[in-house]
Amino acid sequence: MQKLIIKGKKEIAGNISISGSKNATLPILAASILCKNVTLKNIPFVQDIFTMVKLLKFIGMKIVISKNKGTIRIKNKNNKIKTLAPYKLVKTMRAGVLVLGPILAKFRKAKISLPGGCAIGTRPVDLHLFALKKLGAKIKIKNGYIIAEAKKGLIGSKITFPNISVGATENAILAAFHAKGNTILKNSATEPEIKDLISFLNKLGGNIKMNNRSIFIKGCEKVKEEIKHNVIFDRIELGTYLIAAALVGKKIKINKIQSKIIKSELDILKKMGVKLKIQKNSITISKSNNIKKINIATKPYPGFPTDLQAQLMVLMTKANGISKIQENIFENRFMHVSELNRMGANIEIKNKVAIVKGPSKLNGAEVMATDLRASVSLVLAGLVANKKTIINRIYHLDRGYELLEKKLKNCNANIKRV
């Protein structure tokens, strides 16, 4: 089993280029089921992407990966597609359930395993199924599988989500793409990754518009023969390196981004005393010595993302005073806290709130990654800690961060994989 070994307290400096967004690529790959020929650019080659590619190959799509070009080419000319997504390919990745909408839309039936992924909460698929039923699908769950059918095709409908859900919004958009008539989604998620999916589908021939939390979809009967799409940058990876630079950076410049997309994250870092020079497509972080306490709550976009909560908590350990994070998205997303406390942090959990008393002197230790974002928070802690940190179960990290050690090593961090 692979581990990361980090020798901390080493100042980092240099340039970091941000990869394409994993969370944008996955629903777009699912959407490729609706296409004939598509070329996707700026792909992050992380484990979740390879898992989705395996799933698409299993159902019968031809896929060519070019790592050096950062592209995936998909050919889907025949209609001999399996309408099954088996447990072995969906168990490790939550996004596997996103093939349900496009398969059902195109082939009028689907059998998809209930998904797996990180152990950060139950994250049920109820809202996905709620939306598909509103579009006319008949659905039952049997032996761990979702079995869906729409013999006469899906029919446009008005759907108001009881709660905001990124995955359910994406699945509803994908299902409604081929539905007869118009669909309106209310109380939808509005993440940049969803906007990128809509951009992709509109290139394909769709007519989809977003206004605040409402999405308007006109059913598409004919798709374009061939399209190309450039996936947006990964805003969570960007946030992670911004925090790394705030912790141990001398001067770090981060490129290949759109700063306007992460306004709430930048506002919070500024309030904490992080020195930022913000430009349209790059951000430079200078040495930040006086980190200030702050109270925040995770919220759907454009609020502070749950996927950066663990990383920001490490920065809070360096703040003067008591900081608080209220986790409003997932009920089990504080599993990194016990590991950070083993490294010398002073963090207490009360209900859904983490109370971080700082500043704390972090010391290297052997720790265990429990989920994707928790793993990278331990990397950040290792960078700022005294002596050596060993991080176990880094396969979680490989699900979502491309070339993490290389990017940090290029900035003089002492990190290696064994």
C-alpha positions as CSV (number, residue, x, y, z in Angstrom):
1,M,0.0,0.0,0.0
2,Q,1.4,3.4,-1.0
3,K,2.2,6.2,1.5
4,L,3.2,9.8,1.3
5,I,6.1,11.0,3.4
6,I,6.4,14.7,4.0
7,K,9.2,16.6,5.9
8,G,7.6,19.8,6.9
9,K,8.5,23.4,7.7
10,K,10.0,23.8,4.3
11,E,9.1,27.1,2.6
12,I,7.7,26.7,-0.9
13,A,7.9,29.0,-3.9
14,G,7.3,28.9,-7.6
15,N,4.4,28.4,-10.1
16,I,1.5,25.9,-10.1
17,S,-0.8,25.2,-13.0
18,I,-4.3,24.1,-12.1
19,S,-5.7,21.0,-13.8
20,G,-9.1,20.6,-15.3
21,S,-12.0,20.0,-13.0
22,K,-12.8,16.4,-11.9
23,N,-16.2,17.4,-10.8
24,A,-17.0,19.0,-14.2
25,T,-15.4,16.2,-16.3
26,L,-17.4,13.3,-14.7
27,P,-20.9,14.6,-15.6
28,I,-19.6,15.6,-19.1
29,L,-18.3,12.1,-19.6
30,A,-21.7,10.8,-18.6
31,A,-23.3,13.2,-21.1
32,S,-21.1,11.7,-23.9
33,I,-23.6,8.8,-23.9
34,L,-25.9,11.3,-25.8
35,C,-23.2,12.1,-28.4
36,K,-21.8,10.6,-31.5
37,N,-18.2,12.0,-31.6
38,V,-16.7,14.2,-28.9
39,T,-13.3,15.5,-28.0
40,L,-12.8,16.6,-24.4
41,K,-9.7,18.8,-23.5
42,N,-8.1,19.8,-20.2
43,I,-8.9,16.5,-18.6
44,P,-7.5,15.7,-15.1
45,F,-6.2,12.2,-15.2
46,V,-7.2,11.1,-11.7
47,Q,-8.6,7.8,-10.6
48,D,-12.3,8.8,-10.7
49,I,-11.9,9.8,-14.4
50,F,-10.4,6.4,-15.2
51,T,-13.2,4.6,-13.3
52,M,-15.8,6.6,-15.4
53,V,-14.0,5.7,-18.6
54,K,-14.0,2.0,-17.7
55,L,-17.8,2.3,-17.1
56,L,-18.3,4.0,-20.5
57,K,-16.2,1.3,-22.2
58,F,-18.2,-1.4,-20.4
59,I,-21.5,-0.1,-21.8
60,G,-20.0,-0.1,-25.3
61,M,-18.4,3.3,-26.1
62,K,-15.0,3.6,-27.9
63,I,-12.7,5.9,-26.0
64,V,-9.1,7.0,-26.8
65,I,-7.1,8.7,-24.0
66,S,-4.1,11.0,-24.8
67,K,-2.4,11.8,-21.5
68,N,0.3,14.0,-23.1
69,K,-2.4,16.2,-24.8
70,G,-4.8,16.0,-21.8
71,T,-7.6,14.8,-24.1
72,I,-10.3,12.1,-24.2
73,R,-11.9,11.2,-27.6
74,I,-15.2,9.3,-27.6
75,K,-16.9,7.6,-30.5
76,N,-20.4,6.4,-30.0
77,K,-21.8,5.8,-33.4
78,N,-23.7,2.6,-32.8
79,N,-26.7,2.2,-30.6
80,K,-25.6,-1.2,-29.2
81,I,-25.1,0.1,-25.7
82,K,-25.5,-1.9,-22.6
83,T,-28.1,-0.2,-20.3
84,L,-26.4,-1.7,-17.3
85,A,-23.8,-0.1,-14.9
86,P,-22.6,-2.8,-12.6
87,Y,-21.6,-2.6,-8.9
88,K,-18.0,-3.3,-9.6
89,L,-17.6,-0.1,-11.6
90,V,-19.9,2.2,-9.5
91,K,-18.9,1.1,-6.0
92,T,-15.8,3.4,-5.7
93,M,-17.3,6.5,-7.3
94,R,-20.4,8.5,-6.5
95,A,-20.6,10.0,-10.0
96,G,-21.3,6.6,-11.5
97,V,-25.0,7.2,-10.9
98,L,-24.8,10.1,-13.4
99,V,-25.1,7.6,-16.3
100,L,-28.6,6.9,-15.2
101,G,-30.1,10.0,-16.7
102,P,-28.6,9.9,-20.2
103,I,-29.0,6.1,-20.6
104,L,-32.7,6.3,-19.6
105,A,-33.2,9.4,-21.9
106,K,-31.6,7.7,-24.9
107,F,-32.6,4.1,-24.5
108,R,-35.7,4.3,-22.3
109,K,-34.4,1.8,-19.8
110,A,-31.5,1.6,-17.4
111,K,-30.2,-0.7,-14.6
112,I,-27.6,1.2,-12.5
113,S,-25.9,0.0,-9.3
114,L,-26.5,2.2,-6.2
115,P,-23.2,4.2,-6.0
116,G,-20.3,4.2,-3.6
117,G,-17.5,6.8,-3.1
118,C,-16.2,8.6,0.0
119,A,-17.5,7.7,3.5
120,I,-18.5,11.3,4.2
121,G,-22.2,10.8,4.7
122,T,-25.2,8.9,3.3
123,R,-25.7,11.1,0.3
124,P,-28.8,9.2,-0.9
125,V,-29.9,9.1,-4.5
126,D,-33.5,10.0,-3.5
127,L,-33.4,13.4,-5.2
128,H,-32.1,11.9,-8.4
129,L,-35.0,9.4,-8.5
130,F,-37.5,12.1,-7.5
131,A,-36.5,14.1,-10.6
132,L,-36.6,11.1,-12.9
133,K,-40.0,10.1,-11.7
134,K,-41.3,13.6,-12.4
135,L,-40.1,13.1,-16.0
136,G,-42.2,10.0,-16.2
137,A,-39.8,7.2,-15.3
138,K,-41.0,4.1,-13.5
139,I,-38.3,3.2,-10.9
140,K,-37.8,0.4,-8.4
141,I,-34.7,-0.6,-6.4
142,K,-33.9,-4.3,-6.3
143,N,-30.8,-6.1,-5.1
144,G,-28.8,-2.9,-4.8
145,Y,-29.7,-1.7,-8.3
146,I,-31.8,1.1,-9.6
147,I,-34.1,-0.2,-12.3
148,A,-35.7,2.5,-14.4
149,E,-37.9,2.5,-17.4
150,A,-39.7,5.0,-19.6
151,K,-41.3,2.9,-22.4
152,K,-42.6,5.9,-24.4
153,G,-39.7,8.2,-23.5
154,L,-39.3,10.9,-20.8
155,I,-41.7,13.8,-20.8
156,G,-40.7,17.4,-19.8
157,S,-42.0,18.5,-16.4
158,K,-41.6,21.2,-13.7
159,I,-39.4,19.9,-11.0
160,T,-38.8,21.7,-7.7
161,F,-36.1,20.1,-5.6
162,P,-36.8,20.0,-1.9
163,N,-33.1,20.4,-1.2
164,I,-30.2,21.7,-3.4
165,S,-28.2,18.8,-4.8
166,V,-25.4,19.0,-7.4
167,G,-25.7,15.3,-8.5
168,A,-29.5,15.3,-8.7
169,T,-29.4,18.6,-10.7
170,E,-26.9,17.1,-13.1
171,N,-28.9,13.9,-13.6
172,A,-32.1,15.8,-14.1
173,I,-30.5,18.0,-16.8
174,L,-29.0,14.9,-18.6
175,A,-32.4,13.1,-18.5
176,A,-34.4,16.1,-19.6
177,F,-32.1,16.7,-22.6
178,H,-34.0,14.3,-24.8
179,A,-37.4,14.5,-22.9
180,K,-40.4,15.6,-25.0
181,G,-41.3,19.2,-24.4
182,N,-39.9,21.6,-21.8
183,T,-38.5,21.0,-18.4
184,I,-38.0,23.6,-15.6
185,L,-35.8,22.7,-12.6
186,K,-36.4,24.9,-9.5
187,N,-34.1,25.1,-6.5
188,S,-31.3,23.7,-8.5
189,A,-27.6,23.7,-7.7
190,T,-25.7,26.4,-9.6
191,E,-22.1,25.2,-9.3
192,P,-19.6,26.2,-12.1
193,E,-19.3,22.5,-12.9
194,I,-23.1,22.5,-13.7
195,K,-22.7,25.6,-15.9
196,D,-19.9,23.7,-17.8
197,L,-22.2,20.7,-18.3
198,I,-24.9,23.1,-19.7
199,S,-22.3,24.7,-22.0
200,F,-21.3,21.2,-23.3
201,L,-24.9,20.1,-23.9
202,N,-25.7,23.4,-25.7
203,K,-22.8,22.8,-28.1
204,L,-24.3,19.3,-28.7
205,G,-27.6,21.0,-29.9
206,G,-29.4,21.6,-26.6
207,N,-31.3,24.7,-25.6
208,I,-30.6,25.1,-21.8
209,K,-30.7,28.3,-19.9
210,M,-30.0,29.1,-16.2
211,N,-31.5,32.0,-14.2
212,N,-30.5,32.1,-10.5
213,R,-31.6,28.6,-9.2
214,S,-33.9,27.9,-12.1
215,I,-32.9,25.9,-15.2
216,F,-35.0,25.8,-18.4
217,I,-34.5,22.9,-20.8
218,K,-36.1,22.4,-24.2
219,G,-36.1,18.8,-25.3
220,C,-33.5,18.1,-28.0
221,E,-34.4,15.8,-30.9
222,K,-31.3,16.0,-33.0
223,V,-27.7,16.2,-31.8
224,K,-24.6,17.4,-33.7
225,E,-22.3,14.8,-35.3
226,E,-19.1,16.1,-33.6
227,I,-18.2,18.6,-30.9
228,K,-15.2,19.7,-28.9
229,H,-15.2,21.0,-25.4
230,N,-12.6,22.4,-23.0
231,V,-13.3,21.5,-19.4
232,I,-13.1,24.3,-16.8
233,F,-10.3,24.4,-14.2
234,D,-10.6,22.7,-10.8
235,R,-11.6,25.3,-8.2
236,I,-11.1,22.9,-5.3
237,E,-7.6,22.1,-6.4
238,L,-7.0,25.9,-6.7
239,G,-8.4,26.4,-3.2
240,T,-6.1,23.6,-1.9
241,Y,-3.0,25.2,-3.3
242,L,-4.0,28.7,-2.1
243,I,-4.2,27.3,1.4
244,A,-0.9,25.5,1.0
245,A,0.8,28.7,-0.1
246,A,-0.8,30.6,2.9
247,L,0.6,28.0,5.2
248,V,4.2,27.6,4.0
249,G,4.5,29.7,0.8
250,K,7.2,32.4,0.2
251,K,5.7,33.4,-3.1
252,I,3.5,31.1,-5.2
253,K,1.8,32.0,-8.5
254,I,-1.1,29.9,-9.5
255,N,-2.1,29.8,-13.2
256,K,-4.8,28.5,-15.6
257,I,-7.7,29.7,-13.5
258,Q,-10.7,32.2,-13.5
259,S,-10.5,34.1,-10.3
260,K,-14.1,35.4,-10.5
261,I,-15.4,31.9,-10.0
262,I,-14.0,31.6,-6.4
263,K,-15.0,34.9,-5.0
264,S,-16.3,33.6,-1.7
265,E,-13.2,31.6,-1.1
266,L,-10.9,34.5,-1.8
267,D,-13.0,36.8,0.4
268,I,-12.5,34.4,3.3
269,L,-8.7,34.1,2.8
270,K,-8.4,37.9,2.6
271,K,-10.3,38.2,5.9
272,M,-7.9,35.6,7.4
273,G,-4.9,37.9,6.5
274,V,-3.6,35.9,3.5
275,K,-1.7,38.2,1.1
276,L,-3.2,37.8,-2.4
277,K,-2.6,39.5,-5.7
278,I,-5.6,38.6,-7.8
279,Q,-5.7,38.8,-11.6
280,K,-8.2,37.4,-14.1
281,N,-6.3,34.2,-14.9
282,S,-3.8,33.9,-12.0
283,I,-3.4,34.5,-8.3
284,T,-0.1,35.2,-6.5
285,I,0.2,34.5,-2.8
286,S,3.0,36.1,-0.7
287,K,4.2,35.0,2.7
288,S,1.3,35.3,5.2
289,N,2.5,35.5,8.8
290,N,-0.4,36.9,10.7
291,I,-3.4,34.5,10.1
292,K,-6.6,35.7,11.7
293,K,-9.5,33.7,13.2
294,I,-12.8,33.4,11.3
295,N,-16.2,31.8,11.6
296,I,-17.7,30.2,8.4
297,A,-20.4,27.8,7.3
298,T,-20.3,25.5,4.2
299,K,-23.0,26.3,1.7
300,P,-24.0,25.4,-1.9
301,Y,-22.3,27.6,-4.5
302,P,-21.7,30.5,-4.4
303,G,-21.1,29.9,-0.7
304,F,-18.0,28.3,0.8
305,P,-17.6,24.8,-0.6
306,T,-17.7,21.7,1.7
307,D,-14.9,20.3,-0.4
308,L,-12.5,23.0,1.0
309,Q,-13.6,22.7,4.6
310,A,-10.9,20.2,5.7
311,Q,-8.2,22.3,4.0
312,L,-9.3,25.6,5.6
313,M,-9.3,23.9,9.0
314,V,-5.6,23.4,8.7
315,L,-5.1,27.1,8.1
316,M,-7.3,27.8,11.1
317,T,-4.9,26.0,13.3
318,K,-2.4,28.8,12.6
319,A,-4.8,31.6,13.3
320,N,-4.7,33.7,16.5
321,G,-7.9,32.8,18.5
322,I,-10.9,30.6,18.1
323,S,-12.2,29.8,14.6
324,K,-15.4,27.9,13.8
325,I,-16.6,25.9,10.8
326,Q,-20.2,24.8,10.5
327,E,-20.7,21.9,8.1
328,N,-24.1,22.1,6.4
329,I,-23.7,19.8,3.4
330,F,-22.5,16.3,4.7
331,E,-23.1,14.9,8.1
332,N,-19.9,13.0,8.4
333,R,-17.3,15.3,7.1
334,F,-15.1,15.9,10.2
335,M,-13.2,12.5,10.1
336,H,-9.9,14.4,9.5
337,V,-10.3,16.1,12.9
338,S,-9.0,13.2,15.0
339,E,-5.9,12.9,12.8
340,L,-5.2,16.7,12.9
341,N,-5.5,16.5,16.7
342,R,-3.0,13.7,16.8
343,M,-0.6,16.1,15.0
344,G,-1.1,18.7,17.7
345,A,-4.2,20.6,16.6
346,N,-6.8,21.7,19.2
347,I,-10.1,21.0,17.5
348,E,-13.4,20.2,19.2
349,I,-16.6,19.0,17.5
350,K,-20.0,20.2,18.8
351,N,-22.9,19.0,16.7
352,K,-22.2,20.3,13.2
353,V,-19.5,22.8,14.3
354,A,-15.7,22.4,14.5
355,I,-14.2,24.7,17.0
356,V,-10.5,25.3,16.2
357,K,-8.3,26.9,18.9
358,G,-5.1,28.5,17.5
359,P,-2.4,29.0,17.0
360,S,-1.3,25.3,17.4
361,K,2.2,23.9,16.8
362,L,1.7,20.9,14.5
363,N,4.1,18.0,14.7
364,G,4.7,15.2,12.2
365,A,2.9,11.9,12.9
366,E,1.7,8.8,11.1
367,V,-1.9,9.4,10.0
368,M,-4.7,7.8,8.0
369,A,-6.6,9.4,5.2
370,T,-10.4,8.7,5.4
371,D,-11.7,10.5,2.3
372,L,-10.5,12.6,-0.7
373,R,-10.5,16.0,0.9
374,A,-9.5,14.8,4.3
375,S,-6.4,13.2,2.7
376,V,-5.2,16.5,1.2
377,S,-5.8,18.3,4.5
378,L,-3.3,15.9,6.0
379,V,-0.8,16.8,3.2
380,L,-1.3,20.5,4.1
381,A,-0.8,19.7,7.8
382,G,2.4,17.7,6.9
383,L,3.8,20.7,5.0
384,V,3.5,23.0,8.0
385,A,4.3,20.5,10.7
386,N,7.6,19.9,12.5
387,K,9.6,16.8,11.4
388,K,8.1,13.9,9.3
389,T,4.5,13.0,8.5
390,I,3.5,9.7,7.0
391,I,0.1,9.6,5.3
392,N,-1.5,6.1,4.8
393,R,-4.4,5.1,2.4
394,I,-3.5,7.8,-0.2
395,Y,-5.6,6.0,-2.8
396,H,-8.3,8.5,-1.7
397,L,-6.0,11.3,-2.7
398,D,-5.5,9.8,-6.2
399,R,-9.2,10.0,-6.8
400,G,-9.1,13.7,-7.2
401,Y,-5.7,15.3,-7.3
402,E,-3.5,15.2,-10.4
403,L,0.3,15.2,-10.0
404,L,0.0,16.5,-6.4
405,E,3.6,15.5,-5.4
406,K,5.1,16.8,-8.6
407,K,3.4,20.2,-8.3
408,L,4.5,20.6,-4.7
409,K,8.0,19.2,-5.4
410,N,8.4,21.7,-8.2
411,C,7.9,24.4,-5.6
412,N,10.6,22.9,-3.3
413,A,8.3,20.9,-0.9
414,N,9.9,17.8,0.6
415,I,7.3,15.1,-0.3
416,K,7.6,11.6,-1.7
417,R,5.5,8.6,-2.4
418,V,6.7,5.2,-1.2
